Amino acid sequence: MDFINCNGLTIHYKWIDNKKEKTFLFINSLGTDYRIWDKMVDQLDEYGSILLFDKRGHGLSDTASETKGLEDFTEDVWLLLNQLEIKNCIVIGLSVGGIIAQLLAHHHPELIEKLILCDTRHKIGFPDLWNGRINQIKSHGLKSISEDVLKRWFPPAFHTAHPAIVQGCKNMLERCDEKGYVQTCEGIRDADTTEIVKQMKKPVLCIVGSEDKSTTVEEVKALADLIEGSVFKVISGSGHIPCVDNPAILSKLMIEFIKE
């Protein structure tokens, strides 16, 4: 286990140095930690080094006393890259991780070669939805929302075929720091990168699961349409977290994109 200080917070990370020019930087979703990428790592070894980390308030990383939106999460990533002296990143961001990836490319384009935005948008949800979730968690805890969230993460067929994986992911969500989860919800609620993505100059691949109920196919396509020259792909049968329910196809799409 490796830890580093960013913005006064201890951040848990994993650096797999494959002595390659490029680095895959993975940024995970709300309520998860970097283990969601485990099944993809081995498939990408020959194409680049790999950096995984738990964003603030998740996994083994610290929770901040307060967070001023997703800009703070983005600065954590920049400091992590800076301290590890990592450049030439291919950034893979899932859900809120995708918004952080967009902000990182906007503020620090010199570090980014390409972006892969998975199951994400320029504006996810709407204030009433996030405020309702925040109030529910504050009143009744994460366990009160976990069943509904897991239905959004994975389609019914995956629940039936892989109940142990679904239960493991449910455990991961329910054991997330509640304050860190709420702070991230607040960050998503307040984030809008519409104007940023319109100006995006990096090569971008937008991917969505066909069964995603959190960021639908139509919503992710709307993001792709805002980014000039972007590539849009749908993974048939996947939900909101294709790195868990369809890692082989997601890896294949990523590899094809980075070879272009």
C-alpha positions in Angstrom: 0.0 0.0 0.0 1.3 3.4 -1.0 0.2 6.8 0.5 1.0 10.4 -0.3 0.0 13.8 1.0 -2.1 16.0 -1.3 -3.8 19.2 0.0 -3.1 18.0 3.5 -4.9 14.7 2.9 -3.4 11.3 2.9 -4.3 9.7 -0.5 -4.0 6.0 -1.1 -2.6 5.1 -4.5 -1.0 2.3 -6.6 1.7 3.1 -9.1 2.5 0.2 -11.5 5.7 1.4 -13.3 5.9 -0.6 -16.5 8.7 1.6 -17.8 6.4 2.9 -20.6 6.1 6.4 -22.0 2.4 6.6 -21.4 0.5 6.2 -18.1 -3.1 5.1 -17.7 -4.6 7.3 -14.9 -7.9 5.8 -13.5 -10.4 7.9 -11.7 -13.2 5.9 -10.1 -16.9 6.6 -9.5 -19.0 7.7 -6.5 -19.0 5.2 -3.7 -16.2 3.0 -5.1 -12.5 2.7 -4.7 -9.7 1.8 -7.1 -10.4 -1.9 -6.9 -13.1 -1.6 -9.5 -10.4 -1.4 -12.1 -8.6 -4.6 -11.0 -9.8 -6.8 -13.9 -8.5 -4.3 -16.5 -5.0 -3.7 -15.2 -3.3 -6.9 -16.6 -4.8 -6.3 -20.0 -3.2 -2.9 -20.2 0.3 -3.6 -18.9 2.0 -3.8 -22.3 0.6 -0.4 -23.4 1.6 1.8 -20.5 2.2 2.3 -16.8 -0.8 2.5 -14.5 -1.8 4.8 -11.7 -4.8 4.1 -9.5 -5.9 6.0 -6.5 -8.7 6.4 -4.0 -10.2 9.9 -4.3 -10.7 11.9 -1.1 -13.5 10.4 1.1 -13.2 7.0 -0.5 -11.3 3.8 0.1 -8.2 4.3 2.3 -7.8 8.0 1.5 -8.7 10.7 4.0 -11.9 12.6 4.1 -11.5 16.4 4.1 -13.1 18.5 6.8 -14.7 20.4 4.0 -14.5 20.3 0.2 -15.2 23.1 -2.2 -16.5 21.1 -5.1 -14.9 18.9 -7.7 -12.1 21.5 -8.2 -10.6 20.3 -5.0 -10.7 16.7 -6.1 -9.1 17.7 -9.4 -6.3 19.5 -7.5 -5.6 16.3 -5.5 -5.0 14.5 -8.8 -2.7 17.2 -10.1 -0.7 17.1 -6.9 -0.5 13.3 -7.1 0.8 13.4 -10.6 3.2 16.3 -9.8 4.7 14.5 -6.8 5.1 11.2 -8.7 6.5 13.1 -11.7 4.0 11.5 -14.1 3.1 13.0 -17.4 1.7 11.8 -20.8 -1.5 10.5 -19.2 -4.3 8.7 -20.8 -7.1 9.5 -18.3 -9.9 7.1 -17.8 -12.7 8.6 -15.7 -15.9 6.9 -14.6 -19.0 8.8 -13.7 -17.8 11.6 -11.3 -14.3 10.5 -12.2 -15.2 11.5 -15.7 -16.0 15.0 -14.6 -12.8 15.2 -12.7 -11.0 14.0 -15.8 -12.6 16.8 -17.8 -11.5 19.4 -15.2 -8.0 18.0 -15.1 -7.7 18.2 -18.9 -9.0 21.8 -18.8 -6.6 23.0 -16.1 -3.6 20.9 -16.9 -3.7 20.0 -20.6 0.1 19.6 -20.7 -0.2 16.4 -18.7 -3.0 14.8 -20.8 -2.6 12.9 -24.0 -6.1 11.4 -24.4 -9.3 11.2 -22.4 -11.6 8.2 -22.0 -14.9 9.2 -20.4 -17.0 6.3 -19.2 -20.6 6.6 -18.2 -20.4 10.3 -17.4 -21.6 13.7 -18.5 -20.9 17.4 -18.4 -23.8 17.7 -16.0 -25.0 14.6 -14.1 -28.5 14.7 -12.6 -30.1 17.7 -11.2 -30.0 19.5 -7.8 -33.3 18.0 -6.4 -32.0 14.5 -7.1 -28.7 15.1 -5.3 -30.2 17.0 -2.4 -32.7 14.2 -1.9 -29.9 11.6 -1.8 -27.8 13.8 0.5 -30.7 14.2 3.0 -31.5 10.5 2.8 -27.9 9.6 3.7 -27.6 12.1 6.5 -30.8 10.8 8.0 -30.6 7.1 7.4 -27.0 6.2 6.2 -25.6 4.7 3.1 -27.4 1.4 3.6 -30.7 3.1 3.0 -29.7 3.8 -0.6 -27.5 0.9 -1.5 -30.1 -1.4 -3.0 -31.3 1.3 -5.4 -27.8 2.3 -6.3 -26.7 -1.3 -7.1 -29.7 -1.5 -9.5 -28.2 1.5 -11.3 -24.7 0.1 -11.3 -25.5 -3.3 -12.8 -28.3 -4.7 -15.1 -30.6 -7.4 -13.8 -28.8 -10.1 -15.8 -25.5 -9.3 -14.0 -27.2 -9.4 -10.6 -28.5 -12.9 -11.4 -25.3 -14.3 -12.9 -22.8 -12.7 -10.4 -24.5 -12.3 -7.0 -21.2 -12.5 -5.1 -19.7 -9.6 -7.1 -22.8 -7.5 -6.7 -22.7 -8.2 -2.9 -19.1 -7.3 -2.8 -19.7 -4.0 -4.5 -22.6 -3.4 -2.2 -20.3 -3.9 0.8 -17.8 -1.4 -0.8 -20.5 1.2 -1.2 -22.0 0.8 2.3 -18.5 1.0 3.9 -17.7 4.2 2.2 -17.2 7.2 4.5 -20.6 8.9 4.6 -19.2 12.4 4.9 -16.9 11.8 1.9 -19.8 10.4 -0.1 -22.0 13.4 0.7 -19.2 15.8 -0.2 -18.8 14.1 -3.5 -22.6 14.3 -4.1 -22.4 18.0 -3.4 -19.5 18.3 -5.9 -21.5 16.5 -8.6 -24.6 18.5 -7.9 -22.7 21.8 -8.4 -20.5 20.8 -11.4 -21.3 21.8 -14.9 -18.5 21.4 -17.5 -20.6 22.2 -20.5 -18.5 25.2 -21.7 -15.3 23.3 -20.8 -16.0 20.3 -23.0 -17.0 22.5 -25.9 -13.4 23.8 -25.9 -11.8 20.4 -25.5 -8.9 19.9 -27.9 -7.7 16.5 -26.7 -8.8 13.2 -28.4 -11.8 11.9 -26.4 -13.5 8.5 -26.3 -17.0 8.5 -24.7 -18.2 5.1 -23.6 -21.6 4.0 -22.0 -23.2 0.8 -21.0 -26.5 0.1 -22.9 -28.3 -0.6 -19.6 -26.8 2.4 -17.6 -29.6 4.0 -15.6 -27.5 6.7 -14.0 -26.0 8.2 -17.2 -28.1 6.9 -20.1 -26.9 6.2 -23.6 -28.7 9.4 -24.8 -27.1 11.5 -22.0 -23.6 10.3 -22.7 -24.2 10.7 -26.5 -25.1 14.3 -25.7 -21.7 14.8 -24.0 -19.9 13.3 -27.0 -21.8 15.6 -29.3 -20.4 18.6 -27.4 -16.8 17.5 -27.9 -15.5 18.1 -31.4 -14.0 15.0 -33.0 -14.9 12.7 -30.1 -15.6 9.0 -30.5 -18.8 7.4 -29.0 -19.2 3.7 -28.2 -21.9 1.7 -26.4 -21.1 -1.5 -24.5 -24.1 -3.8 -25.0 -25.5 -5.3 -21.8 -23.4 -3.2 -19.4 -24.6 -0.9 -16.7 -23.0 2.1 -15.0 -19.7 0.3 -14.1 -18.5 -1.5 -17.2 -15.0 -2.1 -15.7 -16.7 -4.6 -13.4 -19.5 -6.0 -15.5 -17.6 -6.0 -18.9 -13.9 -5.3 -18.4 -12.7 -7.2 -21.5 -14.8 -5.2 -23.9 -14.0 -1.9 -22.1 -10.2 -2.8 -22.3 -10.6 -3.6 -26.0 -12.2 -0.3 -26.8 -9.6 1.6 -24.8 -6.7 -0.2 -26.6 -8.2 0.4 -30.0 -8.6 4.1 -29.1 -5.0 4.6 -27.8 -3.6 3.0 -31.0 -5.3 5.5 -33.3 
